[in-house]
């Protein structure tokens, strides 16, 4: 599809388009027709420009104060660890930015936040934009988010940026008496870089909270010494598998057919397969599959 030449190849704001005479109706039409996507509140990007950390940083820089540092979930998004899916939100959340003590807060509807004490080691620069480092962002989210989302964030930063438990433990004294630090302290020991999606992290946390043995993430199943399938969570001695079906990798007919064939293969070889999805975390559903897992492990003992 040919895109209108007046659409910039870099992130832009409505105010910039207005200055060159573009009407709001025209911009809304581009968005509605899929020629342009809204990446942040008030910031847009051509549909054919890839979603990369650099382009995310350039987008955020258009609406952030030069004295502000991007923090929390927005920092995670810039660092390629999504704690929520922007494309799934009808209303995009404001950017979470904080200024250092002594500077005026960002006073724009696109931004939320206040003042925060940060040291130079807490901040990195992405395409000219100040962003909290992966380690600092992971720890902040470990305190701030709900337990499931917090563990998913810790797992994600360990996987994507190589943050280690040792590094997180070393920074804990700085969080003394901060709200959420008790939660963070309890999550660090079970954080695991092998988790490949937030859903897997949520599932593992519920298993741990239920007092069940910790499953092995990304377990390879072998036959005749050859790796055949890799499963989300597993207990190799008990031959029990727990898999999280997320929309990204399990939504197409081909993916669902592959899942059926793989799980049939596992069942035929004596493996118990328990499947959970985003609807499996209500109190009733959670109790049901955890009881199923508890029984499977007991029978295999």
N, C-alpha and C positions, 0 to 999 in steps of 0.2 A: 504494500500500500504506500503510495506517495504521500509524504507528509508536507503540509504547507511550509514553504521556505522561511516564513517569518517565525516559526517555532524554534527557539534557541536550542542548541545542542547541549547546553549546560543547564543546571537548575536555575529557575527564575521565579519571581514573585508576581503577583497580580499588579502590584504597584509599578514594577518595571514595565510590564506590558501596557499598562494604562498610559505611561509616559510616552510610548511610541504610537499611541492612538488606537490600541486594540480595545474593543468593547468587551464588557463582561459577558455578554451573551455569546460572543465568539469563543471566549475561553471556556465557558461552560459547555459549549457544543463540542469542543475538542475533547474535553474530559468524558462527556457522554458517549462520544463515538470511539473512544479508546485510542485517540491519537496522543493524548497527554494523560499522565497519571498524577494524582495528588499524593506527594510523598510525605509532606508535613502540613500542618495548619498554615495555609497561605503560601506554600511552596510547591512548585510543579516541575515535572520533568517529562521530556519526550518519551513516548512509550517504547521506542526502540533503543533507548539508552539503558545499559545494564544497571541493575541494582547492586552497587558495590559499596564497600565501606567508604571509599574516597568520594563517590557521588553523594552518599548520605551526609558526609562531613561538609561538603560544599553546599548542600541544601540547608543544613542547620546553620552554617555560617551567615546565611542571608538574613537571619532573624534573631541572632544572638548578639548581645552586647560584647564589645571587644574585651571587657573586663570579666566576662562570665566564663565559667567552666561548666561543660555539659556533664551531668552526673546521672546516677541511678539507671532507670530503664532506658532512657534515651542514650546514655553512654553505652550501655550494653548493645543497643541496636546499632550504634555506630561501629562498635567493635565486633559486629557480626555474631552476637549472641542474643537472639531475639527472646525477650521474656514475654512478649505478646506479639501476635501477628498483626501488623498494621493493616495488611490487606483485608483482614477479616473484620475490622472495626468500621462501623458506619460513621462514627464521629472520631476523627483522629485526636489523640491525646495531645495536650500541650507539651512542648519541650521542657524537660526538667533541667534547669540551669541554676547555678548558684554563683554569686560573686564573693570575692574574698572580702574580709572585714575592711571597712573603710571606703568601699566603692558603692555607688548607687545601684540598686537592684534594677534588673531588666524590667521595664514597664511596657510590655507588649502583650496583647492577648494570646499570641502564639507561645508564650513562655510562662512557665510556672517555677516557683522556687524562692529562695531568699539568700541569706548569707551562710557560708560554711567555712570552717577553719580547715584549710588544706595546706600541706607542705609541698615544696617543689617536687619531691619524689612521688607525690600523689597524682601528678598531672603529666600527660603526654600531649603532643601536638599532632593533630591530623589535618593536613592541608590548611594550616594556619589557624585551626580551631582548637582551643583548649578542652581536653577531655580527661576525665579521671582514668587512671591506668587500669588495665585488666584486673590487677590484684585489688586495688582500692574499690573498683566498681563491684567486684564479686563480694567483698566483705560488706559493703554498704547494703547491697541487695539481700545478703544473707540475714541482715538485721531487719530490713524494711518490709520485705515481701512475706506473704503467707508461707507456711512451712513447705508445702509442696513446691511452690514457685521458687522459693529461696534455694531449695536443694537443686532444682533444675538449673538455676543460675550458677551455683557453685560447680555442678557437673560440667556445664557448658564452658565456663572459663577454664576449667582444668583441661577439657578436651581441645578447645580452639586455641588457647593461648599458653598452655603448658603451666598454668598456675598450680603450685603444689600445696599439699597439706602443710608441709614445713613452713612455707612462706606465709600461709594464712595464720598458723599458730604463732609465728613470730610477731605478727601485727596485732594480736588480740589485746595486749596490754593497752594499746592506744584506744581501745573501745570500752575501757573500764567504765561501768555505770551507764553506758549508752543504751537507750531503749532498743531491745531486740538482741542484745549481746548474748543473753542466755540461750536463745534459739540458735544463734550462730555457733556458739561453742558446742552445742549438741549435734549440729549438722556437719561440721567439718570432718569428724571421724568417719562418717559414712558417705561423704562425697566421693564420686568415682568418675574419672574421665572416660570410662568405657561406655557410659550411657550416651546414646545417640539421639535422643529426643526428650523433650520435657515429659511426655507421657510415660516413658520408661522410668524416668526419675520419680514421678509421682507413684507409679506402681511399686517400685522398690521401697519407697518410704513407707507406704501402707503395709507392706509385708514386714518390714522391720518394726514398725509401731505395733503390729499384732503379736510381736514376740516370736515370730517364726525365724528360721535360719536365713541369713542373708544369701540371696541367690547370686549366681555368677553372671554378670552382664556379658552380652555378646559371646555366648557359649557356642563353640563349634561342636557339631554332632558328627561323629566319625562312623564309618563302616569299613571293615577290613583295613583299618589303619589309614583310611583316606577321608579327609574332611568333606562332608556332603552338604550340610546345611548349617547356617549360623542362626541362632535363636536369640531373642531379646534378653531373656532371663532364664536361667536353668539351674537344675540340681543334677549334676551328672551321675552321682551314685544312686540317687532315688529315681532317675529317669523321669523327671518332672520338668515341664516347660511352662513358663508364663510369658505370653506375648501381648504387647500393646499394639492395637490396630489404630494408627492415626490416619487422618485423611490424606496426608501428603504421599504416603507410600502404599496405601491399602484401599484406595477409593475407585480405581478404574476396574472394569470387568476383567482385564488381563491380570491385574495384581490380585484380585480376589480369587481368580481361578488358580493362580500360582500358590496362593496361601492354602487353598483347599487341598491341592495335590501334595504340598509339602507336609501339611499336618496329617494327611492320610498316611503318608510314608512313615512319619514318626509313630503314629498310633499302631501301625502294622508291626513295628519293631519294639513295641512295649513301652513307648513313651506316653505319659499322660500330658495332654496339652490343655492349658487353661488360657482362654482369650479374654482380654479386657479392652475397653475402649473409653472414650470420653464420658460415656454415660454410666460407667462402672464405679463411680465414686460417690453416688448417693448412699446414705446410710444402709438402705436395704440391699442394694446391689453390692456394695462393698462387703457387707457381712456374708453374702451368699458366696462370692468367689473366694474370699479368704477361708471360709469354712471348707470349701471344696479343696483348696490348696492344703489346708491343715490335714484333711483326711487323706489326701494323696500321699503326703509325706509320711504320715503315720503308717499307712498300709505298706509303704516301701521300706520302712525301717526294719 
